[in-house]
Amino acid sequence: MKTIKQILTWLSGKKSVIFGALGVIVLYLLQEGQITENMAYLIQGLLTVLAGGASYATGRLVYKK
């Protein structure tokens, strides 16, 4: 648990930028025809869930909200 808290503390303030950049990469790959539209929806959905989970975990574990 201590390791997770350290990682989340380090990522605090960086998660939005990371997930935003990954989202732009997915859109670029879709535009270039490297992935299908359905795959882009799947990846974007997973990124959304992961970002939300990381945000929730940071609030609970790091900031005790």
ZAZABA-800058 format. One record per atom (N, C-alpha, C): y negated, z negated, x negated. Coordinates in steps of 0.05 Angstrom, whole numbers, padded with zeros to 5 digits, always signed. Example, Ala and Ser with C-alpha at 12.3 -4.5 7.8 and 13.67 -1.06 7.14 Angstrom:
<torlums>
+00114-00156-00264;+00090-00156-00246;+00066-00156-00264;+00045-00142-00257;+00021-00143-00273;-00001-00157-00258;
</torlums>
This chain:
<torlums>
+00024+00000-00016;+00000+00000+00000;-00025+00000-00017;-00024-00014-00040;-00047-00015-00058;-00054+00012-00069;-00033+00028-00075;-00038+00055-00085;-00052+00073-00064;-00043+00071-00040;-00055+00087-00018;-00084+00079-00014;-00089+00053-00015;-00117+00043-00012;-00134+00053-00035;-00124+00054-00060;-00139+00064-00082;-00145+00094-00079;-00125+00109-00070;-00129+00138-00066;-00150+00143-00045;-00148+00128-00022;-00167+00132+00000;-00195+00124-00009;-00197+00103-00025;-00223+00094-00035;-00235+00116-00052;-00219+00127-00070;-00228+00149-00088;-00236+00173-00072;-00221+00179-00051;-00227+00203-00034;-00250+00199-00015;-00259+00174-00012;-00281+00168+00007;-00305+00185+00001;-00314+00201+00021;-00337+00218+00017;-00330+00246+00007;-00305+00250+00000;-00296+00276-00010;-00278+00290+00009;-00266+00276+00028;-00246+00288+00046;-00258+00311+00062;-00281+00309+00073;-00293+00330+00089;-00297+00355+00073;-00306+00352+00048;-00310+00376+00031;-00283+00389+00025;-00263+00373+00018;-00236+00384+00012;-00225+00399+00035;-00224+00386+00059;-00213+00399+00082;-00229+00423+00091;-00256+00422+00088;-00273+00445+00094;-00267+00468+00076;-00264+00463+00051;-00257+00485+00032;-00230+00497+00038;-00210+00480+00044;-00184+00490+00051;-00186+00508+00077;-00202+00500+00096;-00206+00515+00120;-00217+00543+00114;-00237+00544+00096;-00249+00569+00089;-00229+00587+00075;-00212+00575+00058;-00191+00591+00044;-00171+00603+00065;-00164+00587+00085;-00146+00597+00106;-00159+00621+00120;-00185+00619+00127;-00199+00641+00140;-00200+00666+00122;-00204+00662+00096;-00205+00684+00077;-00178+00698+00076;-00156+00682+00074;-00129+00694+00073;-00123+00709+00099;-00132+00699+00122;-00128+00713+00147;-00143+00740+00147;-00168+00739+00138;-00184+00764+00137;-00173+00785+00118;-00161+00776+00096;-00149+00794+00077;-00121+00803+00085;-00111+00793+00107;-00084+00801+00117;-00061+00788+00102;-00067+00767+00087;-00046+00753+00072;-00029+00735+00090;-00041+00725+00111;-00027+00709+00131;-00033+00720+00159;-00015+00714+00178;-00019+00722+00205;-00038+00703+00220;-00047+00713+00243;-00065+00696+00259;-00051+00670+00268;-00026+00672+00275;-00010+00649+00283;-00008+00629+00260;-00003+00639+00236;-00001+00621+00213;-00027+00607+00207;-00050+00622+00210;-00076+00610+00206;-00081+00587+00227;-00073+00592+00252;-00076+00571+00272;-00059+00546+00264;-00035+00551+00255;-00017+00529+00247;-00029+00513+00224;-00038+00527+00203;-00049+00513+00180;-00075+00498+00188;-00092+00511+00203;-00117+00497+00212;-00111+00472+00228;-00091+00474+00246;-00083+00451+00261;-00073+00429+00244;-00056+00435+00224;-00046+00415+00206;-00068+00402+00190;-00087+00419+00181;-00110+00408+00166;-00126+00389+00183;-00130+00396+00208;-00144+00378+00227;-00131+00351+00230;-00104+00352+00234;-00089+00327+00238;-00090+00311+00212;-00087+00323+00189;-00088+00309+00164;-00115+00297+00159;-00136+00312+00164;-00163+00302+00160;-00169+00278+00179;-00160+00280+00204;-00164+00258+00222;-00148+00234+00214;-00124+00237+00205;-00107+00215+00196;-00119+00202+00172;-00129+00218+00153;-00140+00207+00129;-00166+00191+00135;-00182+00202+00154;-00206+00188+00162;-00200+00162+00176;-00180+00162+00193;-00172+00138+00207;-00162+00117+00188;-00144+00126+00169;-00132+00108+00150;-00154+00096+00132;-00173+00112+00124;-00195+00102+00107;-00211+00080+00122;-00217+00085+00147;-00231+00065+00163;-00216+00039+00166;-00190+00041+00170;-00173+00017+00174;-00167+00003+00148;-00160+00017+00128;-00151+00004+00103;-00173-00003+00084;-00193+00015+00081;-00214+00011+00061;-00237-00004+00073;-00246+00004+00097;-00270-00008+00109;-00265-00028+00130;-00239-00033+00136;-00230-00054+00155;-00244-00051+00183;-00246-00026+00192;-00259-00022+00219;-00239-00024+00241;
</torlums>
